[in-house]
Amino acid sequence: MAGGRLALDAGWLLVVVLVAAIAAATVIAVRRTLIERGGGSVECGLRRGRDRRWQLGLAAYWPDELRWYPVFGLRLRPGEVFARHALSVVSRRPADAVEVTSVGPAAVVVECDTGDSGAGRVELALSEDALTGFLAWLEAAPPGRLSDLA
């Protein structure tokens, strides 16, 4: 009798864990769909200094800013926002052997100046195709502040 009760409890616990895992995966998928709905977005790692860890996320291109969202999270607000007119590429290089474990084997690391005196520089890890799109987006910006043109 006690063994049957224990098996039933374990079965219900397994069901609860599976439902929670499916709910979490659904929330992440719906959040990503809502973020991507706005237009151009790419998978993008972010690091704010060589001594910091890589954070995986999604970068979304907006007319006057780059918005970066962490992969795991509930918020629909970006974790970081970089003004397009202030963002510039300082250097680029392939991901080293240690970084590959965090950002993937085909990643290119781009060091960018954010124009923000407090933040300074940031590193983005992108695929080669995503890097091409990022550079095109940066170069396509008209000179000066985009918000001043409105």
C-alpha positions in Angstrom: 0.0 0.0 0.0 2.8 2.5 0.9 4.8 1.5 -2.1 1.8 2.2 -4.4 1.3 5.6 -2.8 5.0 6.5 -3.2 4.9 5.5 -6.9 1.7 7.6 -7.4 3.4 10.6 -5.7 6.5 10.2 -7.8 4.3 10.1 -10.9 2.6 13.3 -10.1 5.9 15.0 -9.3 7.2 13.9 -12.7 4.0 15.4 -14.4 4.4 18.7 -12.5 8.1 18.9 -13.5 7.2 18.2 -17.2 4.4 20.7 -17.2 6.7 23.4 -15.7 9.4 22.6 -18.3 6.9 22.9 -21.1 5.5 26.1 -19.7 9.0 27.6 -19.4 9.9 26.6 -23.0 6.6 28.1 -24.2 7.2 31.4 -22.4 10.8 31.7 -23.9 9.5 30.9 -27.4 6.6 33.4 -27.2 8.9 36.1 -25.8 11.4 35.5 -28.6 8.6 35.6 -31.2 7.4 38.9 -29.8 10.9 40.4 -29.8 11.5 39.2 -33.4 8.2 40.6 -34.6 9.6 44.1 -34.7 11.9 43.3 -37.6 15.6 42.5 -38.0 17.0 40.5 -35.2 20.0 38.1 -34.8 21.5 35.9 -32.2 24.2 37.9 -30.4 26.5 37.3 -27.5 27.4 40.3 -25.4 30.3 41.0 -23.0 31.2 44.3 -21.3 34.9 43.6 -20.8 37.4 40.8 -21.3 37.2 39.8 -17.7 33.4 39.3 -17.8 31.4 36.3 -18.9 29.5 36.1 -22.2 25.8 36.5 -22.1 23.7 35.0 -24.9 20.9 37.0 -26.4 19.1 38.5 -29.3 20.0 41.8 -30.9 17.2 43.7 -32.6 17.8 46.5 -35.1 15.7 49.5 -34.7 16.0 52.7 -36.8 18.1 54.6 -34.3 19.3 52.0 -31.8 20.4 48.4 -31.3 18.4 46.6 -28.6 19.9 43.6 -26.9 17.7 41.1 -25.1 19.0 38.2 -22.9 18.0 34.8 -24.1 16.5 33.7 -20.8 14.2 36.2 -19.2 10.6 37.2 -18.9 10.9 40.9 -19.6 10.1 42.3 -23.0 12.3 45.2 -22.4 15.9 45.1 -23.7 18.7 44.4 -21.3 20.9 46.9 -23.2 20.3 49.7 -25.7 23.0 51.2 -27.9 22.4 54.4 -29.9 23.1 53.8 -33.5 24.8 57.2 -34.1 27.2 56.6 -31.2 28.0 52.9 -32.0 31.2 52.2 -33.9 33.3 49.1 -34.6 36.8 49.2 -33.1 38.0 45.8 -34.0 36.9 42.3 -35.0 38.4 38.8 -34.6 37.4 35.2 -34.6 36.3 33.8 -31.2 39.2 32.2 -29.4 39.2 28.6 -28.1 37.8 29.5 -24.7 35.1 31.8 -26.2 33.9 29.2 -28.6 32.4 27.2 -25.8 30.2 30.1 -24.9 29.3 31.8 -28.2 29.8 29.0 -30.8 32.4 27.9 -33.2 31.6 30.2 -36.1 31.3 33.4 -34.0 33.1 36.6 -34.8 33.8 38.9 -31.9 33.4 42.6 -32.6 34.6 45.2 -30.2 32.4 48.3 -30.4 32.7 51.8 -28.9 29.3 52.7 -27.5 30.0 56.4 -27.2 28.8 56.2 -23.6 31.5 57.5 -21.2 30.3 55.2 -18.5 30.0 52.0 -20.5 32.8 52.6 -23.0 33.2 49.5 -25.0 31.3 46.3 -25.5 32.0 43.1 -27.3 29.4 41.4 -29.5 29.7 37.8 -30.8 27.9 37.3 -34.1 27.9 34.8 -36.9 29.6 35.9 -40.1 26.3 36.5 -41.8 24.9 38.4 -38.8 28.1 40.5 -38.7 27.6 41.5 -42.4 24.0 42.6 -41.5 25.2 44.5 -38.5 27.9 46.4 -40.5 25.4 47.2 -43.2 22.9 48.5 -40.6 25.6 50.7 -39.1 26.8 52.0 -42.5 23.3 52.7 -43.7 22.7 55.3 -41.0 22.5 58.8 -42.2 25.1 61.2 -40.6 24.0 62.9 -37.4 21.3 61.8 -35.0 18.4 60.0 -36.6 16.0 61.4 -34.0 17.0 64.9 -35.1 15.7 64.2 -38.6 12.1 63.5 -37.4 
